């Protein structure tokens, strides 16, 4: 296995990780900003108030996109396992 193969695998792994984590992080950011805006407007300074809506939104995103996330991770794993003979030959 040469340096180019390692960098290619690392690049694909980072791309898949970003693609899979993106929807969860985006919804957490949006809900966090909305809750912070509501807290600022109503002057309610309760720390746990932002936790429950974020948790519910993230759970909803995982329920809606979980199948796709597992499919992406599985296809990446299958791709890596199928490349093992080629990578071993280059040693």
N, C-alpha and C positions, 0 to 999 in steps of 0.2 A: 504494500500500500504506500503510495507516495503522498507528498504534501498536497497535491491538487485534489486527490480523492478525499482526504481528510477535510480540507476546506469546503469541498462540495457538499459533503455530508453535514458538516456543521452549518453551512448556509441554509440547506434545506430544512434542517431541524429548527433553526431559529425562525425561518419563514412559517413553518407549520405552527410553532408555538405562538407566534404573533397572531396568526390567523385564528387560532383556537381561543386564545385569551382575549382577543380584541373585543368581541361582543360583551363579554362579562365586564371588562374594564370600562368600556364606553358607557354601559348602563349604570354602573356604579358611580361614574363621574357625573352623569346627568342627574341622577336621583340625588346625589350628594349636594350638587349645586342648587337644585330646587328646594331641598330641605333646608339648606343654609339660608337661602333667600327667604323662605317662610319664617325661619327662626329670627332672622334679622328684622323682618317687617313686624312680627308679633312680639319681639323682644323676649321670646321664650329661650332660655339658655339651658336646656336639658340635653346632656350628652347622649343619653340613650335614645333620644328621639330620632336621631339620624340613623341609628343602627337598624332598627326594625324595617323601615321602608327600603333601605339598601338590601337587606337580607331577603326581603320578599321579592324585590325586582330581580336580584341575581338568581334566586330560585326559579322564578318564572322564565328567565332567559335560559337557564340550564335545562329546564323541562322542554322548552320550545326548540332549542338548538342542540341538545345533548346528543341526539342520534347523529347529526352531522359532525359534531366534534369527535365522537368515537370513530366514525367512519374515516375522518381525516387522519387521526392518530393511527388507526389500524392500517390504512393504506401506506402510511409512512413506514411503519414497522415491517409490513410485508415487503415493501420495496427494499428496505435495508437488508432483510434476511435473504432476499433473492440475489442481492449483490455480493454476498459473502464469497461464493466461489470465484467470482471475477476478482475480488479484492485480494484473495489468498493467492491467486495465480500470479499476481504482480509482485509478490514478495520474492 
